[in-house]
Amino acid sequence: MSDQTSDDGVDFLWGCKAIAAFIDRTPRQTFHLLEAKKLPAGKVGATWVGSKSTLTKHLHRIARGEGFDALPRPDLAPSGREKTEDR
């Protein structure tokens, strides 16, 4: 796919190859990071989509030593499922 900047300044990277080129990794390495939720990106249909600015901020956090787990995560129960409120 490709990278695109829209009129409102959103800097999307469409596809694993575009994200990989932006972070200077191979598509295979990038796919692994995306599937493991180590990069802030999501899927639109079957296509990975990320933002240059969000990826840059995330990589800066890693460079500061905050690690891969600096991504916000839903509150998960030990089973790996989202916790539900007690009724």
matplotlib code that plots the C-alpha trace (Angstrom):
import matplotlib.pyplot as plt

x = [0.0, 1.3, 1.5, -0.9, -1.4, -5.0, -6.2, -6.6, -3.0, -3.5, -0.5, -1.7, 0.6, -1.5, -0.1, 2.6, 5.2, 4.6, 4.8, 8.0, 9.7, 8.8, 10.3, 13.2, 12.3, 11.5, 7.9, 8.2, 9.6, 6.9, 4.1, 5.3, 5.3, 1.9, 0.4, 1.9, 0.4, 3.9, 3.2, 0.3, -1.6, -4.8, -6.6, -9.1, -10.4, -7.3, -5.0, -2.8, -3.0, -0.7, 0.1, 3.5, 3.2, 1.8, 4.5, 7.2, 5.9, 5.8, 9.4, 10.6, 9.0, 10.9, 14.2, 13.6, 13.5, 9.8, 9.7, 7.3, 4.6, 4.0, 0.9, -2.4, -4.1, -7.6, -7.9, -7.6, -8.5, -5.8, -7.6, -6.8, -10.4, -11.6, -12.9, -16.6, -18.3, -19.9, -23.6]
y = [0.0, 3.5, 6.4, 9.3, 12.6, 13.9, 17.4, 17.4, 16.5, 12.8, 10.9, 7.4, 4.5, 1.9, -1.7, -3.6, -2.7, 1.0, 0.8, -1.4, 1.1, 4.0, 2.2, 0.7, -2.9, -5.8, -6.5, -9.8, -8.1, -5.4, -8.0, -9.8, -6.5, -5.6, -9.0, -8.9, -5.4, -3.9, -1.1, 1.4, 0.4, -1.3, -3.1, -1.7, -4.9, -7.0, -4.0, -2.7, 1.1, 3.2, 6.9, 8.3, 10.7, 8.0, 5.5, 8.2, 9.1, 5.4, 4.8, 7.8, 6.3, 3.1, 5.1, 6.7, 3.3, 3.0, -0.2, -1.9, -2.1, 1.7, 1.1, 1.6, -1.7, -2.7, -4.0, -7.8, -10.6, -13.4, -15.4, -12.8, -11.7, -8.2, -7.9, -7.3, -5.3, -7.3, -7.0]
z = [0.0, 0.7, 3.1, 2.8, 4.5, 4.4, 4.3, 8.1, 8.6, 9.5, 8.4, 7.7, 6.7, 4.9, 4.9, 6.7, 4.0, 4.4, 8.2, 7.9, 5.6, 8.0, 11.1, 9.1, 9.7, 7.4, 6.7, 8.5, 11.6, 11.5, 11.0, 14.1, 16.1, 14.8, 15.6, 19.1, 19.6, 20.2, 17.7, 17.9, 14.8, 13.9, 11.0, 8.6, 7.1, 6.5, 6.1, 8.9, 9.3, 11.4, 11.9, 11.4, 14.4, 16.7, 15.7, 16.2, 19.7, 20.6, 19.3, 21.3, 24.5, 23.8, 23.2, 26.6, 28.2, 28.8, 26.8, 24.4, 27.0, 27.0, 24.9, 26.6, 27.2, 28.2, 31.7, 31.2, 33.5, 34.1, 31.4, 28.9, 28.5, 29.4, 32.9, 33.3, 36.0, 38.8, 38.8]

ax = plt.figure().add_subplot(projection="3d")
ax.plot(x, y, z, "-o")
ax.set_aspect("equal")
plt.show()
